[in-house]
Amino acid sequence: LSGSLSMSSLSGSLSMPSPALVIVAHNRVEYLQQSLRSVLECEGSELFHIYVSLDSPKDVPKMESAVKRVANGRSVTVLRMTPISTSAFERSGIGRISRHHEFALNQGFVTHGHSHVIILEE
């Protein structure tokens, strides 16, 4: 990811009053650091509320530490999903990924009331 995230380049005449960008992550610290650094270096990234959504409770401490190091004072909100495995599908890899994306979208649109949500994977 590189370049500009300016409102004019993304939306033309479309208004984005409250845009958010969510990086969904599991346990890969290096990939999260690269992704977050890349997003924060983009021109216009300050126009977005940046979130990192984590779905592995045992890896939260190391992942949050990585976010703090890379954010370097920039506002980045960490979302913590508690995995719920009620069916065989939800316990599968694709089920966990699907549930994490659902969580991230729900947090962006419903909980935090953003007008637009972009999801990236670490």
GIVEN-V684920 format. One record per pair of residues at least 6 apart in sequence whose C-alpha atoms are under 8 Angstrom apart, sorted by the first residue. I is the first residue (numbers start at 1). GAP is how many residues later the second one is. D is the distance in whole Angstrom. If there is no record, write none. Layout:
BEGIN
i & gap & d
I & GAP & D
I & GAP & D
END
This chain:
BEGIN
i & gap & d
1 & 34 & 8
1 & 37 & 6
1 & 38 & 7
1 & 41 & 8
2 & 36 & 7
2 & 37 & 8
2 & 39 & 8
2 & 40 & 6
3 & 39 & 5
3 & 40 & 6
4 & 38 & 5
4 & 39 & 4
4 & 40 & 6
4 & 41 & 8
5 & 37 & 6
5 & 38 & 6
5 & 39 & 5
5 & 40 & 6
6 & 37 & 7
6 & 38 & 5
6 & 39 & 8
6 & 41 & 8
7 & 8 & 8
7 & 9 & 7
7 & 37 & 8
7 & 40 & 8
16 & 99 & 6
16 & 100 & 7
17 & 97 & 8
17 & 98 & 6
18 & 30 & 7
18 & 31 & 8
18 & 95 & 8
18 & 96 & 5
18 & 97 & 5
18 & 98 & 7
19 & 28 & 7
19 & 29 & 5
19 & 30 & 7
19 & 95 & 6
19 & 96 & 6
19 & 97 & 5
19 & 98 & 6
19 & 99 & 8
20 & 28 & 5
20 & 29 & 5
20 & 30 & 6
20 & 31 & 7
20 & 88 & 7
20 & 94 & 6
20 & 95 & 8
20 & 96 & 6
20 & 97 & 5
20 & 98 & 6
21 & 27 & 6
21 & 28 & 6
21 & 29 & 5
21 & 30 & 6
21 & 96 & 6
21 & 97 & 5
21 & 98 & 6
21 & 99 & 8
22 & 28 & 6
22 & 29 & 5
22 & 30 & 6
22 & 31 & 7
22 & 82 & 7
22 & 86 & 8
22 & 95 & 7
22 & 96 & 6
22 & 97 & 5
22 & 98 & 6
23 & 9 & 8
23 & 12 & 8
23 & 13 & 8
23 & 27 & 8
23 & 28 & 6
23 & 29 & 5
23 & 30 & 6
23 & 96 & 6
23 & 97 & 5
23 & 98 & 5
23 & 99 & 6
24 & 28 & 6
24 & 29 & 5
24 & 30 & 6
24 & 76 & 7
24 & 77 & 7
24 & 80 & 7
24 & 95 & 7
24 & 96 & 6
24 & 97 & 5
24 & 98 & 6
25 & 7 & 7
25 & 27 & 7
25 & 28 & 6
25 & 29 & 5
25 & 30 & 7
25 & 96 & 6
25 & 97 & 5
26 & 28 & 6
26 & 29 & 6
26 & 30 & 6
26 & 33 & 8
27 & 29 & 7
27 & 32 & 6
27 & 36 & 7
28 & 35 & 8
28 & 94 & 8
29 & 33 & 7
29 & 34 & 6
29 & 37 & 7
31 & 91 & 5
32 & 31 & 8
32 & 34 & 8
32 & 35 & 8
32 & 90 & 5
33 & 33 & 6
33 & 34 & 7
33 & 37 & 6
34 & 88 & 8
35 & 87 & 6
36 & 31 & 8
36 & 34 & 7
36 & 35 & 8
37 & 33 & 6
37 & 34 & 8
39 & 6 & 7
40 & 6 & 8
40 & 31 & 8
49 & 26 & 8
49 & 27 & 7
50 & 25 & 7
50 & 26 & 5
50 & 27 & 6
51 & 25 & 5
51 & 26 & 5
51 & 27 & 6
51 & 28 & 7
52 & 15 & 8
52 & 24 & 7
52 & 25 & 6
52 & 26 & 5
52 & 27 & 6
53 & 25 & 6
53 & 26 & 5
53 & 27 & 6
53 & 28 & 7
53 & 51 & 7
54 & 6 & 7
54 & 9 & 8
54 & 24 & 7
54 & 25 & 6
54 & 26 & 5
54 & 27 & 6
55 & 25 & 6
55 & 26 & 5
55 & 27 & 6
55 & 28 & 6
55 & 45 & 7
56 & 25 & 8
56 & 26 & 8
56 & 27 & 8
57 & 23 & 8
57 & 24 & 8
57 & 25 & 7
60 & 20 & 8
64 & 14 & 7
67 & 9 & 8
81 & 19 & 7
81 & 22 & 7
83 & 13 & 8
84 & 6 & 8
85 & 6 & 5
89 & 6 & 5
90 & 6 & 6
90 & 9 & 7
101 & 18 & 8
104 & 15 & 8
105 & 12 & 7
105 & 14 & 8
108 & 6 & 6
108 & 8 & 8
108 & 9 & 6
109 & 6 & 7
109 & 7 & 7
109 & 8 & 7
END
